[in-house]
């Protein structure tokens, strides 16, 4: 097991990464406020790992809620199911919520914890690559709205992140590739040496070779922990973690949540960001080709969905949390390994990118 810490003063917490961690839950738990626990999971994950996690919380009075699986269920209606279960079973303000699943379960459980009785503790047990390297770390929680992704939520840090790499063995290939998009993102935004390592090791990573996979997860979490510690509430620096996401969220919203996986949309979005960065003269065409090769090697899409128009993109991109004074603000690349948050780009270049990077 390897352990990192997200340094946020009194709200700091550990990230444990390793094999067979679900069997070690009792020894890895922090001191919790009370003896009540609600485990939140979904219909896909429950048959695989719920019994083991319930055993890990056998010393607590634990309840479980099993939600439907999919981005389309990341809604206020689903959130209310969690509140109903908490109230029906008389959970107090010393209860702890446990998120067992991927990014949707982590985001919605964290938001429930942030809001229930004005804030209770929660623990992240991510079971997908995307959630282990990204969404479980940093305290962003929330749900989608028909007009925009993750537009309703709160910052609420977990007490613990427990990333058992064994859970990745049951992950479908498409879900694994979606997680690789976020891993690649970290190299592009902040660590060119990690990007070079990913290029050299993409084959064993896609084969889920344990040593390579653990290294990729650890470095991804290290980078995210550094950024979150410097800018917890995304006043400035933290927005670099959204490379490709403004484009990607537009794809997800336009296609209908769940049609494209989040990581798939982000993969296409990162190539759009790279293409626009090249049009602005910041990176070279050869750099864009490197990004495209790595995304393809991770079995990710590098073009937006067929039939999606420039105006549709721009309409969806106008509803984004990073925007300021109704101006689209994007994360672009000054160079490989260095991202910048900016509104200073040509609208003509943006339109050209959207045409170039969409299937026709």
C-alpha positions in Angstrom: 0.0 0.0 0.0 1.1 3.5 -0.8 -0.3 6.6 1.0 -0.5 10.2 -0.1 -2.0 13.1 1.8 -4.1 16.0 0.5 -2.8 18.8 2.7 -5.7 21.1 3.7 -5.0 21.9 7.3 -7.6 20.4 9.6 -9.4 19.0 6.6 -6.3 17.0 5.4 -6.9 13.4 4.5 -5.0 10.3 3.3 -5.3 8.5 -0.1 -4.4 4.9 0.2 -3.5 3.1 -3.0 -2.9 -0.6 -3.3 -4.1 -4.2 -3.7 -6.5 -6.0 -1.3 -7.4 -2.8 0.6 -11.1 -3.7 0.9 -10.1 -6.5 3.3 -8.3 -4.0 5.5 -11.0 -1.4 6.0 -11.2 -1.5 9.8 -7.4 -0.8 10.2 -7.4 2.0 7.7 -10.4 4.0 8.9 -9.9 7.4 10.6 -11.7 8.1 13.9 -15.3 8.7 12.9 -17.7 11.0 14.8 -20.4 8.3 15.4 -21.3 4.7 14.9 -23.8 5.1 12.0 -22.8 4.5 8.4 -24.7 4.6 5.1 -23.0 2.8 2.2 -24.1 4.2 -1.2 -23.4 2.1 -4.2 -25.0 1.1 -7.5 -26.5 -2.0 -9.2 -23.3 -2.8 -11.0 -20.8 -2.5 -8.1 -23.0 -4.0 -5.4 -22.8 -7.7 -6.5 -19.0 -7.4 -6.8 -17.8 -5.5 -3.7 -20.7 -4.6 -1.3 -20.5 -7.6 0.9 -16.8 -7.1 1.5 -17.3 -3.4 2.3 -20.2 -4.2 4.7 -17.9 -6.6 6.5 -15.4 -3.8 6.8 -18.0 -1.7 8.6 -19.3 -4.5 10.8 -18.4 -2.6 13.9 -20.9 0.2 12.9 -24.6 0.3 12.5 -24.6 0.3 8.7 -27.3 0.7 6.2 -27.1 0.4 2.4 -28.7 2.1 -0.6 -28.2 0.7 -4.1 -28.8 3.2 -6.9 -29.2 2.7 -10.6 -26.0 2.9 -12.6 -25.2 5.6 -15.1 -24.5 9.3 -15.6 -28.2 9.8 -16.5 -29.1 9.1 -12.8 -26.7 11.8 -11.4 -29.7 14.0 -10.6 -31.5 15.8 -7.8 -34.2 13.0 -7.8 -31.5 10.4 -7.1 -29.9 12.6 -4.5 -33.3 12.8 -2.7 -33.3 8.9 -2.5 -30.2 9.1 -0.3 -31.8 11.8 1.9 -34.9 9.7 2.3 -32.9 6.6 3.3 -30.9 8.7 5.8 -34.1 10.1 7.4 -36.0 6.9 7.3 -33.2 5.2 9.3 -32.7 8.1 11.6 -29.2 9.0 10.8 -27.8 11.8 12.9 -25.3 14.5 12.2 -22.5 12.2 13.3 -23.2 9.6 10.6 -20.7 8.8 7.9 -21.6 8.2 4.2 -19.5 5.8 2.2 -19.3 6.1 -1.6 -18.6 2.7 -3.1 -18.4 3.0 -6.9 -17.3 5.3 -9.7 -17.4 9.0 -10.3 -21.2 9.3 -10.3 -21.5 7.5 -7.0 -18.7 9.5 -5.5 -20.0 12.9 -6.6 -23.6 12.3 -5.6 -22.7 10.7 -2.2 -20.3 13.6 -1.5 -23.0 16.1 -2.2 -25.5 14.3 0.0 -22.9 14.4 2.8 -22.3 18.1 2.2 -26.0 18.9 2.5 -27.4 16.4 5.0 -27.9 18.2 8.4 -25.6 20.8 6.9 -22.6 18.5 6.5 -21.6 15.0 7.6 -18.4 13.0 7.1 -17.9 10.8 4.0 -15.4 8.3 2.7 -14.5 7.6 -0.9 -14.0 4.0 -2.1 -13.6 4.5 -5.8 -13.9 1.4 -8.0 -13.1 2.8 -11.5 -9.8 4.2 -12.8 -11.4 7.6 -13.5 -12.6 7.9 -9.9 -9.4 6.6 -8.4 -7.2 9.1 -10.3 -9.6 12.1 -10.4 -13.1 12.5 -9.1 -12.6 10.9 -5.6 -9.8 13.3 -4.8 -10.4 17.0 -4.1 -13.8 17.4 -2.6 -15.8 18.4 -5.7 -19.3 17.0 -5.3 -22.6 17.5 -7.2 -25.2 16.5 -9.7 -26.1 17.4 -13.3 -28.9 19.6 -14.6 -30.5 19.2 -18.0 -28.8 22.5 -19.0 -25.3 21.8 -17.7 -23.1 19.2 -16.1 -22.1 19.4 -12.4 -23.8 22.8 -12.1 -25.4 22.0 -8.7 -23.0 20.9 -5.9 -20.6 21.8 -3.1 -17.0 21.5 -2.1 -16.9 18.9 0.6 -13.7 17.0 1.3 -13.8 13.3 2.2 -12.1 11.9 5.4 -10.4 9.1 3.5 -9.9 7.8 -0.1 -9.4 4.1 -0.4 -8.3 3.1 -3.9 -8.1 -0.7 -4.1 -6.5 -1.4 -7.5 -8.0 -5.0 -7.5 -11.4 -3.4 -8.3 -10.0 -2.4 -11.7 -9.8 -6.0 -12.8 -13.6 -6.1 -13.3 -13.7 -2.8 -15.1 -15.0 -3.1 -18.7 -12.4 -2.0 -21.3 -14.4 1.1 -22.3 -14.6 2.3 -18.7 -10.8 1.7 -18.3 -10.0 3.7 -21.4 -12.3 6.5 -20.0 -10.2 6.6 -16.9 -7.0 6.8 -18.9 -8.2 10.1 -20.3 -7.8 11.7 -16.9 -4.4 10.1 -16.4 -3.1 11.5 -19.7 -4.5 14.9 -18.7 -2.2 15.1 -15.7 0.9 14.8 -17.9 -0.4 17.4 -20.4 -1.2 20.0 -17.8 1.6 19.8 -15.3 4.3 17.1 -15.8 5.9 16.5 -19.2 8.1 13.8 -17.8 5.0 11.9 -16.7 3.6 12.4 -20.2 6.8 10.9 -21.7 6.5 7.9 -19.3 2.9 7.4 -20.3 3.9 7.3 -24.0 6.6 4.7 -23.2 4.3 2.6 -21.0 0.9 2.9 -22.6 0.9 -0.8 -23.7 1.4 -2.3 -20.2 -1.0 0.2 -18.8 -3.7 -0.8 -21.2 -3.0 -4.4 -20.2 -3.5 -3.3 -16.6 0.0 -4.4 -15.5 0.0 -3.9 -11.7 3.3 -2.0 -11.3 2.7 0.4 -14.1 -0.9 0.9 -13.1 0.0 1.7 -9.5 2.6 4.2 -10.6 0.2 5.9 -12.9 -2.5 6.2 -10.2 0.0 7.5 -7.6 1.4 10.2 -9.9 -2.0 11.3 -11.0 -3.2 11.6 -7.4 0.0 13.4 -6.4 -0.6 16.0 -9.1 -4.2 16.5 -8.2 -3.4 16.7 -4.5 -0.8 19.4 -5.2 -3.2 21.5 -7.2 -6.1 21.1 -4.7 -3.9 22.0 -1.8 -2.9 25.2 -3.6 -6.4 26.1 -4.7 -9.2 24.1 -3.0 -12.1 26.1 -4.3 -11.0 26.7 -7.9 -10.3 30.4 -7.6 -7.6 30.1 -10.2 -5.0 27.3 -10.5 -7.4 24.3 -9.9 -9.2 25.1 -13.1 -6.2 23.6 -15.1 -7.6 20.2 -14.0 -10.4 20.9 -16.5 -8.3 20.5 -19.6 -10.7 19.3 -22.3 -13.6 19.4 -20.0 -15.4 22.4 -21.4 -15.5 20.7 -24.8 -16.2 17.3 -23.2 -19.1 18.6 -21.1 -20.7 20.1 -24.2 -20.5 16.7 -25.9 -22.0 14.9 -22.9 -24.9 17.4 -22.6 -25.7 17.5 -26.2 -25.6 13.7 -26.7 -27.5 13.0 -23.5 -25.8 12.1 -20.3 -24.4 8.5 -20.4 -24.3 8.2 -24.2 -20.6 9.2 -24.2 -18.6 8.3 -21.1 -17.1 11.3 -19.3 -13.6 10.2 -20.1 -14.4 9.6 -23.7 -15.8 13.2 -24.0 -12.7 14.6 -22.2 -10.4 12.6 -24.5 -12.0 14.3 -27.6 -12.0 17.6 -25.7 -8.3 17.4 -24.9 -7.4 17.0 -28.6 -9.7 20.0 -29.3 -7.8 22.0 -26.7 -4.4 20.9 -28.2 -5.6 21.8 -31.7 -6.7 25.3 -30.6 -3.5 25.8 -28.7 -1.6 25.0 -31.9 -3.8 27.5 -33.9 -2.9 30.1 -31.3 0.8 29.4 -31.9 1.6 28.0 -28.5 2.4 24.4 -29.3 3.4 22.7 -32.6 1.5 20.5 -35.0 3.9 17.7 -33.9 2.8 18.2 -30.3 -0.8 17.9 -31.4 0.1 14.7 -33.2 1.7 13.3 -30.0 -1.4 14.0 -28.0 -3.6 12.3 -30.7 -1.3 9.2 -30.8 -1.4 8.8 -27.1 -5.2 9.1 -27.0 -5.6 6.6 -29.8 -3.3 4.2 -28.0 -5.6 4.5 -24.9 -8.5 3.6 -27.2 -10.1 7.0 -26.8 -12.1 9.0 -29.4 -10.2 11.9 -30.9 -13.2 13.5 -32.7 -16.5 14.8 -31.4 -19.7 13.0 -32.3 -21.0 13.1 -35.8 -23.6 15.7 -36.6 -22.7 18.0 -33.6 -22.6 21.6 -35.0 -20.3 24.4 -34.1 -23.3 26.4 -32.8 -24.3 23.4 -30.6 -20.9 23.4 -29.1 -20.8 27.1 -28.4 -24.3 27.0 -26.9 -23.4 24.2 -24.5 -19.9 25.7 -23.7 -21.6 29.0 -22.7 -22.9 27.2 -19.6 -19.7 26.3 -17.9 -18.5 27.0 -14.3 -15.2 28.5 -15.5 -16.8 31.2 -17.6 -16.4 34.8 -16.4 -18.8 37.6 -17.4 -20.4 35.5 -20.1 -17.1 34.9 -21.8 -16.0 31.3 -22.5 -12.8 30.5 -20.5 -10.8 27.5 -21.6 -7.8 25.5 -20.4 -5.2 25.4 -23.2 -1.6 24.4 -23.4 1.2 26.9 -23.5 3.4 23.8 -24.0 3.1 20.1 -23.3 3.2 19.8 -19.5 2.1 23.4 -18.9 -1.6 24.5 -19.0 -3.1 28.0 -18.9 -6.6 29.2 -18.1 -7.5 31.9 -20.6 -10.2 33.8 -22.5 -7.6 35.1 -24.9 -8.1 33.0 -28.0 -9.5 33.8 -31.5 -13.2 33.0 -32.0 -12.3 32.1 -35.6 -9.7 29.6 -34.4 -12.2 28.1 -31.9 -14.7 27.6 -34.7 -12.0 26.1 -37.0 -11.0 23.7 -34.2 -14.6 22.6 -33.6 -15.0 21.8 -37.3 -11.6 20.0 -37.6 -12.2 17.9 -34.5 -15.7 16.7 -35.1 -16.7 13.7 -37.3 -18.5 14.6 -40.5 
